[in-house]
Amino acid sequence: MRNGRITLRQAAQWCGGTVEPQFADLAFSGANFDSRELQPGELFVAIIGDRDGHAYAGTAMQKGAAAVLASKPLDPSIPAIYAEDTVKALQEIARCWRESLQIKVVGVTGSVGKTTTKGMIAAVLDTAFKTHWTEKNYNNGIGLPVTVLEMDETCEAAVLEMGMNHFGEISLLTRIAQPDIAVITNVGTMHIENLGSREGILKAKLEIMEGLRPGGVAIFNGDNDLLSAVAPQYHALTFGLGRQNTVYAEEIAAGEKQTEFTAVGFGKRLALTLPTVGEHNVVDALAAVTVGLYCGLTEAQIREGLLTFRHSGMRQKTYDRDGLHIIEDCYNAGPESMRAALKVLARAKGRKIAVFGGMLELGSFAPQAHYLVGKEAAATADLLFAYGENSEEYVRGASDAGIRYARTFDTREALTAALQAALLPGDTLLVKGSRGMKMERVLQNLDTSEIGGKENG
């Protein structure tokens, strides 16, 4: 049972809700909207979505919930805060809780790389401060408030990721998080279907500045054309591979499973090792180095932090399986992250096989984007297997560029069967696509047990 930090009376005042007097002094720590994952002492948030969370209030109490945040009448015996909109109430409670804490908050957004950058920044800061972040991808209007409410008074730093599909979403998140440091990893083409242009995406990402606390600092990717153009306007520190940045990299040396580089900035030269590969990961690490140096961390602390970093979820997991080397990068995809993944594939040994699902939310740009990624794949991959909307454009681009084999499939099952028949020992397999493509299922259904018995020739 977690000791309560916030009383129902206080939370009700913060969100404009009501609570029965007999329950007003009860307290909770943390919040959860999923009764299956709820921990004792948490506030259960009854959200009306595909399912009505109010139906699970009793289950939540049986699992040890301290109380329920509800918009519909519950059993009178259940301690509850009543509000008109439970999501908005959750957001207000989180905003006020963050405001009450003496804590350094780093907000991270960007078209690609924000989860990796969040993880690297957290790993670096955790060497010097008691740092909070979430392993889950809680970067929206429900997940971010839940993350904020997990923090207690002993936390000294937090790293909060902010995602978006439309205008106004980061504006909401940054007003809850109130960051002291605002990091933008890049401005690419992810979600361009909803935002119209890269300039629209820039405008949406810059909403993070609306919540920046007085005296706070912006840290932008200075290699990005749009961000470098606005960096002076926001007095931003910059990071990137170019020497014009506040912090940049030299002497990049990539191995099979790690990358060594020298970070230069703040009058220092830091010899660092990153336990992952890819130039894009070096750029993300430079964001963490910039945050670390700005916060006064030593070279030893920054080096230690980066060495402890590990990719989360389905982001660029590399492993060997039955004679194959697999790069599993199935969390999401856009043109920028596809190109970065192909650079990782390019350094692999043996035959190189790209297994691509479609890139979503690109609107009218989608056919051209898929075609260009296909052309770039041909420069690296020996074989291309494609699935999903616009996947024929991958194949057309790769074929025009002279790839040895490229084919699109109507189903993941058909792709998996063809891939299984083609694989040989020593092959390197890159599997990547937008989240909606669920490309991890290709790997889950792939029977590699007999690969080792084939001849590679």
Summary of the structure (lengths in Angstrom):
residues: 457
radius of gyration: 23.7
end to end distance: 60.4
largest distance: 77.5
contacts: 1695
relative contact order: 0.08
helix: 39%
strand: 22%
